[in-house]
């Protein structure tokens, strides 16, 4: 049996639970430590997976711990990332790198040569991967335009908004990275328009909950991103790619594939209710990529550079929506 690599999870909240489960299940990894300032949360998660509760200093000092999954609060991502890579360890960090672009940029020299994966999990979704292969193979000719639909089923609690970085840094940032991965080139122009149509409390917190974003690449390729915090019908996640010889698309997953037909029409099961359910396979795939990096079988496919670009584009979206102008990058 191949030797397992010891890893630690920083953060015992929702994302820590997802990553902790995938690390504990992975045949190449052993979850050794759960680290969180909330002792009860850390103890509960550690007990679930047979791990120990530890401190960051303790885990960093232990030679056997080779990798860290950073699922702490967003305002701690950069600090924890620098601590981990500074100790010569590998990291899988949730997005974004930080809420402050200038602060993230200033850290660039410290990320050189680091084994660092940033958690843009949708790149590891099987449907997205298959779509990307179709585009790259020329199955639809030359790619010309993309449409990305990312609609949450319901808005988060208003208290979540200030610490999340807002719609563009917390939500749209996934679409910005995915657009870059599928277009094969970065945008040179961004235009965003946004409103608060879902919950007045979100506006009171200084944010928006509904947006449309248009990206233009240097080649002229276009991408339209549709975002809302409330769909009313489930977790809507679709991608449409239009090329010179056709189109390729990913449809929503349903809870099952059964359809009932009768005089009233066709009836199907609802689409997936939330991101935990819809992207379970992508999070598992992301952890497998981390294991491959730790084992020396792969290099990080998405990391600091991509995270910095997506954060800059998210800030450009906010500026565009605020000024009602096209932002040139």
C-alpha positions as CSV (number, residue, x, y, z in Angstrom):
1,X,0.0,0.0,0.0
2,X,1.3,3.4,-0.9
3,X,2.4,5.6,2.0
4,X,-0.1,8.3,2.9
5,X,0.8,12.0,3.2
6,X,-0.2,13.8,6.4
7,X,-2.2,17.0,5.9
8,X,-4.0,19.5,8.2
9,X,-7.1,21.6,7.7
10,X,-7.3,25.2,8.9
11,X,-10.9,26.1,9.6
12,X,-13.7,23.9,10.9
13,X,-16.6,25.7,9.3
14,X,-18.6,24.8,6.2
15,X,-15.7,24.7,3.8
16,X,-13.4,23.0,6.3
17,X,-16.0,20.3,6.7
18,X,-16.1,19.7,2.9
19,X,-12.3,19.6,2.6
20,X,-11.9,17.6,5.7
21,X,-14.2,14.9,4.4
22,X,-12.4,14.7,1.1
23,X,-9.0,14.7,2.7
24,X,-10.0,11.9,5.1
25,X,-11.5,9.8,2.3
26,X,-8.6,10.2,-0.1
27,X,-6.4,7.1,-0.4
28,X,-3.2,9.1,-0.6
29,X,-3.9,11.4,2.3
30,X,-4.2,11.2,6.1
31,X,-6.0,14.0,7.9
32,X,-3.8,14.6,11.0
33,X,-4.9,18.0,12.4
34,X,-7.9,20.3,12.5
35,X,-7.0,23.8,13.4
36,X,-9.6,26.4,14.5
37,X,-9.9,29.1,17.1
38,X,-13.3,27.6,17.9
39,X,-12.2,24.6,20.0
40,X,-15.6,23.0,20.0
41,X,-15.9,23.1,16.2
42,X,-12.4,21.8,15.7
43,X,-13.0,19.0,18.2
44,X,-16.2,18.0,16.5
45,X,-14.6,17.9,13.0
46,X,-11.5,16.1,14.2
47,X,-13.5,13.5,16.0
48,X,-15.6,12.8,12.9
49,X,-12.5,12.0,10.9
50,X,-10.2,10.5,13.5
51,X,-7.9,13.5,13.5
52,X,-6.4,15.6,16.3
53,X,-7.1,19.2,17.3
54,X,-3.9,21.2,16.9
55,X,-2.5,24.7,16.6
56,X,-1.1,26.2,13.4
57,X,2.4,26.5,15.0
58,X,2.3,22.9,16.1
59,X,1.3,21.6,12.7
60,X,3.8,23.8,10.8
61,X,6.6,22.5,13.0
62,X,5.9,18.9,12.4
63,X,7.9,17.5,9.5
64,X,5.4,14.8,8.7
65,X,2.7,17.4,7.8
66,X,3.4,18.2,4.1
67,X,0.2,19.9,3.1
68,X,-2.4,22.3,4.5
69,X,-6.0,23.0,3.4
70,X,-6.8,26.6,4.2
71,X,-10.5,27.0,4.8
72,X,-10.3,29.8,7.4
73,X,-12.3,33.1,7.2
74,X,-11.6,35.1,4.0
75,X,-9.7,37.8,5.9
76,X,-7.2,35.1,7.1
77,X,-6.5,33.4,3.7
78,X,-3.4,35.4,2.9
79,X,-1.9,35.3,6.4
80,X,-2.4,31.5,6.6
81,X,-1.1,31.0,3.0
82,X,2.1,32.9,3.8
83,X,2.6,31.0,7.0
84,X,2.2,27.6,5.2
85,X,4.3,28.3,2.2
86,X,6.9,30.1,4.3
87,X,7.4,26.8,6.2
88,X,8.0,25.0,2.9
89,X,4.6,23.2,3.0
90,X,2.1,22.9,0.2
91,X,-1.3,24.6,0.4
92,X,-4.8,24.3,-1.1
93,X,-6.5,27.6,-0.2
94,X,-10.1,28.6,-0.6
95,X,-10.6,31.7,-2.8
96,X,-10.1,34.6,-2.8
97,X,-6.4,35.0,-1.8
98,X,-7.4,38.2,0.1
99,X,-10.0,40.9,0.0
100,X,-7.3,43.6,-0.6
101,X,-5.8,43.4,-4.0
102,X,-2.8,45.6,-3.2
103,X,-2.0,43.4,-0.2
104,X,-2.2,40.3,-2.3
105,X,0.0,41.8,-5.0
106,X,2.7,42.8,-2.5
107,X,3.0,39.2,-1.4
108,X,4.0,38.0,-4.9
109,X,7.7,37.3,-4.3
110,X,6.8,34.9,-1.4
111,X,4.7,32.8,-3.7
112,X,7.4,32.1,-6.2
113,X,8.1,28.4,-6.5
114,X,5.4,27.5,-3.9
115,X,3.2,24.5,-4.2
116,X,0.0,26.5,-4.0
117,X,-3.4,25.7,-5.3
118,X,-6.2,28.2,-5.1
119,X,-9.7,26.8,-4.7
120,X,-11.4,27.6,-7.9
121,X,-13.2,24.3,-7.7
122,X,-15.3,24.6,-10.8
123,X,-12.2,23.9,-12.9
124,X,-12.4,20.4,-11.5
125,X,-16.1,19.8,-12.2
126,X,-16.4,16.8,-14.6
127,X,-19.0,18.6,-16.8
128,X,-16.8,21.7,-17.1
129,X,-13.7,19.7,-17.8
130,X,-15.6,17.8,-20.6
131,X,-16.9,21.1,-22.0
132,X,-13.4,22.6,-22.0
133,X,-12.0,19.6,-23.8
134,X,-14.7,20.0,-26.5
135,X,-13.8,23.6,-27.0
136,X,-10.1,22.9,-27.1
137,X,-10.6,20.0,-29.6
138,X,-12.3,22.3,-32.1
139,X,-15.6,20.4,-31.8
140,X,-17.5,23.7,-32.2
141,X,-14.9,25.4,-34.4
142,X,-13.3,28.6,-33.1
143,X,-14.8,29.7,-29.8
144,X,-16.5,33.1,-30.2
145,X,-18.7,33.7,-27.2
146,X,-19.5,32.3,-23.7
147,X,-22.5,32.6,-21.5
148,X,-22.1,31.7,-17.8
149,X,-25.1,31.4,-15.6
150,X,-24.5,31.3,-11.8
151,X,-27.7,31.8,-9.8
152,X,-27.9,31.0,-6.1
153,X,-31.2,29.5,-4.8
154,X,-31.5,32.1,-2.0
155,X,-29.6,35.0,-0.5
156,X,-27.2,34.5,2.4
157,X,-27.8,36.2,5.7
158,X,-27.0,39.9,5.6
159,X,-24.3,39.5,8.2
160,X,-22.3,37.4,5.7
161,X,-22.0,40.2,3.2
162,X,-19.4,42.5,4.8
163,X,-16.9,39.7,5.7
164,X,-17.4,38.0,2.3
165,X,-16.1,40.8,0.1
166,X,-19.5,41.3,-1.6
167,X,-21.0,39.8,-4.7
168,X,-18.1,40.3,-7.1
169,X,-15.3,39.1,-4.8
170,X,-17.2,36.3,-3.2
171,X,-19.5,35.1,-6.0
172,X,-18.7,36.4,-9.5
173,X,-15.0,35.6,-8.9
174,X,-15.7,32.0,-9.7
175,X,-17.2,33.0,-13.0
176,X,-14.3,35.3,-13.9
177,X,-11.8,32.5,-13.4
178,X,-14.0,30.0,-15.3
179,X,-14.3,32.5,-18.2
180,X,-10.6,32.8,-18.3
181,X,-10.1,29.1,-18.3
182,X,-12.6,28.5,-21.1
183,X,-11.7,31.5,-23.3
184,X,-8.1,30.7,-23.1
185,X,-7.1,34.3,-22.7
186,X,-7.8,37.1,-20.1
187,X,-10.3,39.9,-20.6
188,X,-9.0,43.3,-21.7
189,X,-12.3,45.1,-21.0
190,X,-15.0,44.6,-18.4
191,X,-18.4,46.1,-18.1
192,X,-20.7,45.3,-15.2
193,X,-24.1,46.5,-14.1
194,X,-25.7,45.6,-10.8
195,X,-28.8,46.1,-8.7
196,X,-30.2,45.0,-5.3
197,X,-33.4,43.2,-6.2
198,X,-33.4,40.3,-3.7
199,X,-33.0,41.7,-0.2
200,X,-32.9,45.4,0.9
201,X,-30.7,44.3,3.8
202,X,-28.0,43.5,1.3
203,X,-28.1,47.0,-0.1
204,X,-28.0,48.3,3.5
205,X,-24.8,46.3,3.9
206,X,-23.3,48.1,0.9
207,X,-23.6,45.4,-1.6
208,X,-25.6,44.2,-4.6
209,X,-27.3,40.9,-5.2
210,X,-28.0,40.8,-9.0
211,X,-25.5,41.5,-11.8
212,X,-24.6,41.1,-15.4
213,X,-21.0,41.3,-16.5
214,X,-19.6,41.5,-20.1
215,X,-16.0,40.5,-20.7
216,X,-14.1,41.2,-24.0
217,X,-10.8,39.5,-24.7
218,X,-8.1,40.9,-27.0
219,X,-9.1,38.5,-29.8
220,X,-12.7,39.9,-29.6
221,X,-14.2,36.9,-27.8
222,X,-17.0,37.9,-25.6
223,X,-18.4,36.4,-22.3
224,X,-21.6,37.3,-20.6
225,X,-22.0,36.4,-16.9
226,X,-25.4,36.3,-15.2
227,X,-25.5,36.4,-11.4
228,X,-28.2,36.5,-8.8
229,X,-28.4,35.7,-5.1
230,X,-32.0,34.2,-5.6
231,X,-33.2,32.0,-8.4
232,X,-36.5,30.7,-6.9
233,X,-35.9,27.3,-8.5
234,X,-32.6,25.8,-7.3
235,X,-28.9,26.2,-7.9
236,X,-28.7,27.2,-11.5
237,X,-25.3,26.4,-13.0
238,X,-25.0,26.5,-16.8
239,X,-22.3,27.2,-19.3
240,X,-23.0,27.8,-23.0
241,X,-20.1,28.0,-25.5
242,X,-20.7,29.2,-29.0
243,X,-18.2,28.6,-31.8
244,X,-17.9,29.1,-35.6
245,X,-19.3,25.6,-36.2
246,X,-21.7,25.0,-33.4
247,X,-22.3,25.2,-29.7
248,X,-21.5,23.2,-26.6
249,X,-23.3,23.5,-23.2
250,X,-23.5,22.1,-19.8
251,X,-27.0,21.6,-18.4
252,X,-28.1,21.7,-14.8
253,X,-27.9,18.4,-12.8
254,X,-31.2,17.2,-11.4
255,X,-31.8,15.2,-8.3
256,X,-32.6,12.3,-10.5
257,X,-33.1,11.6,-14.2
258,X,-36.7,10.5,-14.0
259,X,-39.3,12.3,-16.1
260,X,-43.1,11.8,-15.8
261,X,-45.2,12.6,-18.8
262,X,-49.0,12.9,-18.7
263,X,-51.8,15.1,-20.0
264,X,-50.6,18.0,-17.8
265,X,-47.2,17.9,-19.5
266,X,-43.7,16.7,-18.7
267,X,-42.5,16.8,-15.1
268,X,-38.9,16.4,-13.9
269,X,-37.1,16.4,-10.6
270,X,-35.8,19.8,-9.3
271,X,-32.2,20.8,-10.1
272,X,-29.6,20.6,-7.4
273,X,-30.4,22.7,-4.4
274,X,-27.1,24.2,-3.4
275,X,-23.3,24.3,-4.2
276,X,-22.5,21.6,-1.7
277,X,-24.7,19.2,-3.6
278,X,-23.9,20.4,-7.1
279,X,-20.2,20.6,-6.8
280,X,-19.4,17.6,-4.6
281,X,-17.5,15.9,-7.4
282,X,-15.5,19.1,-8.2
283,X,-14.4,19.4,-4.6
284,X,-13.3,15.8,-4.5
285,X,-11.4,16.3,-7.8
286,X,-9.7,19.4,-6.4
287,X,-8.5,17.3,-3.4
288,X,-7.2,14.6,-5.8
289,X,-5.2,17.3,-7.6
290,X,-3.8,18.4,-4.3
291,X,-2.8,14.8,-3.5
292,X,-1.2,14.6,-7.0
293,X,0.8,17.7,-6.3
294,X,1.9,16.4,-2.8
295,X,2.9,13.1,-4.4
296,X,4.9,14.9,-7.1
297,X,2.6,13.6,-9.9
298,X,1.5,17.1,-10.9
299,X,2.1,20.8,-10.6
300,X,-0.6,23.2,-9.4
301,X,-2.9,23.9,-12.3
302,X,-4.5,27.0,-10.7
303,X,-2.7,29.1,-8.1
304,X,-1.5,32.5,-7.0
305,X,-1.3,34.1,-10.4
306,X,-4.8,33.1,-11.4
307,X,-6.1,34.1,-8.0
308,X,-4.6,37.5,-8.3
309,X,-6.0,38.1,-11.8
310,X,-9.5,37.0,-10.8
311,X,-9.4,39.3,-7.7
312,X,-8.3,42.2,-10.0
313,X,-11.2,41.5,-12.4
314,X,-13.6,41.3,-9.5
315,X,-12.5,44.8,-8.4
316,X,-12.9,46.0,-11.9
317,X,-16.5,44.7,-11.9
318,X,-17.3,46.6,-8.8
319,X,-15.7,49.8,-10.2
320,X,-17.6,49.4,-13.5
321,X,-20.9,48.9,-11.7
322,X,-20.2,51.9,-9.5
323,X,-19.2,54.2,-12.3
324,X,-21.4,52.8,-15.1
325,X,-18.3,52.6,-17.4
326,X,-16.2,50.1,-19.3
327,X,-13.0,49.3,-17.4
328,X,-9.9,48.7,-19.6
329,X,-7.5,46.2,-18.1
